[in-house]
Amino acid sequence: MITTRTAKQCGQADFGWLQARYTFSFGHYFDPKLLGFASLRVLNQEVLAPGASFQARTYPKVDILNLILEGEAEYRDSDGNHVQAKAGEALLIATQPGVSYSEHNLSKEQSLTRMQLWLDACPQRENPLQQKINVADATLQLLASPEGGDNSLQLRQQAWVYHIALEKGEQIKGSDAQWNENSR
């Protein structure tokens, strides 16, 4: 079943340096009916002001999928790893216990806009710490999956994440979509 949730129905935050919309309970926004969906814990849209940063912090064992919509970001961890991602790229970070992570908007002139998903990670799975792919202009693209098939990012969870780009009025029929094979 698909439930429509408009941006106006989402939790919101405006801290000046960060503007955000939260689909599920997150930070100061709490809705006991919206704590996540299956292994999906977070689905946020965030806009970081030019030059803004998230300070280093630790996370639970989750896979963090960032879809960069505008701008360019840099992600760093306390183990010395760092990676940059720009508009049109998807970046997956496999968080580790005891490691802190920070994020920075590299531009001093342009905001960074991204969608961020957190998926609970299976405790026994370990994947590359950082993975990155380009988001294609295709109508349907597999972004992340358990095995990393079809050039997707490899998750530590039995979940499939797709990027779907539709024009107004356009639709994809379930029987036509390739995700039917993957979700079995």
N, C-alpha and C positions, 0 to 999 in steps of 0.2 A: 504494500500500500504506500502511495506517495502522499505525504502531507506537505502542503504549501506553507511556508513560513516567510513572510515578507520581511524586508529589512526593518520596517517600522515595528515589527513584532519582536525583533531581537533585542537582547540587552545591549546597552550602549555605554561607552566611556569616552570622555573628552578630557585629556590631561594637558592639553596644549601641544605637547611634543608627540602625543599619541592619540589618535582617534580610532575607536574600535567598535565593531558589532560582534556580539557573541550569540551563536545559535543555541548553545547549551550553557548551563551554569558555569561561570568562570569569574575569578577574581571577586569583585564586589557584587556582581550580578548573580542572583540565586533564584532559580525556579525549580521547586522539588519535582515537577513533572518533566523537566528537561535536564537530566544529568548526563546525557550522552545517548548513544545508540549502539548496542552490541559492543564491539571493541573500539568504536569511535568515541573518544572522550571530548575532543575539542574540534570545533569548526568556527574559526574566527576570520573576519576580514579586518585588517589593521593597516593604518596609514601612519608611518613615522615621518615626522617633520625632517627637513633637510638637516643633516649632521647628527640626528638623534641616535641614541643607542639604548639597548636594554642592557642593564648591568649583568655581570656573570651570575648565574644561579644554577642549582642542580635541578634535575627533573626526575620523576619516577621513570621506570624502564618503559619508555615509549618510543615509537617511531614518529618523528616530526616531519611532516611533508609540507614544504613551503612552495607555493606557486607564486612566482614573482610576476605581478601584473604591470607594474611601472617602477622604474628606478633600478638601483643596483645595491645589493646587500653584501655584507661580509659576516661570516659566522666563524667564531673562534671558540676553542675549548681549552681547559686548563692543562691538557696534555700537549699543547703546542700545535694542534691541528687547526688549519683554517682553510676556508673555501669561500669563493665569491660566486654570486648568482645574480643574473640580470633579468630584465623583463623578457618573458618568453621561455624561461627555464623553470624546471621543477627540481627541487633539492630535497633529498631525504637525509635526515640525521638520525642515526641509531644511538640514542642516549645510553650512557653507561653509569652505573652506580658510582658515586664519589667523584664524578667529573662535572665541572661547571661549564656552562655555555653562555656566550654573549652574542649579541647581534648588533650590527651597526649599519646605518644608512650612509653609504659612501659619498653621496652627493651633498654638497653644501648649498645647492640651489634647488634641487628637485626632491619632492616627497617620494618615499618608498611605499608602494601599495602591494600588499600580498594577502593571499588566502593561506591560512595555516590549519592543518589537521594534525591531531595527535591520535595515534592508534596504540592501544595497549600491546606490548610486545610479549610474545610467548617466552617464558623464562629460559627454556632450553635452546632457543635459536639465537645464533649470533651471525650477523651479516656485516658487510663493510660499514665502517663508521659514517662515511659520507658518500652519497651517490648523487649524480646530477644528469639530467637529460633535457633536451629541447622539447618544448611543447609545440606540436605540429599545428598547421592550419587546417587539419583534417576535421571532419564532423565528429568523429569518434576516435579517441586514442586511449589505450591502456597506459596509465601513468605508473601504477604500482601494483604488484601482485606477489604472492608467496614465493614463487620461483623466479621472478624477474623475467618472465617470458615476453616475447614480442618487444624486446628492447625496453622493457619497463624497469622501474626501480624495484629492488627486492625487499619486501616487508618481512618482519618477524611475526607475522600474523596471517591467519587464513582470511584475507580480505583482498578485494580487488577495487582499485580506485580508477575511475575513468574521467577523462576530460571530454565533455560533450559541448560542441559549439553549434547552436541552432539559430537560424534566422527567425524573426517573428513569424508565427504561423507554421513553421516547419516542425516536423516530428519524426521520431524514430519508432518503428513498431518493435515491440519486444521480440517477436519471432525473427526479425531481421538483424537484430543487434548481436554482435559477437560475444557479449558478456554472458549470454545464456549458457554457452559452453563452459565458461570459466567458473560460474557460480555453483556448479554441481558438487 
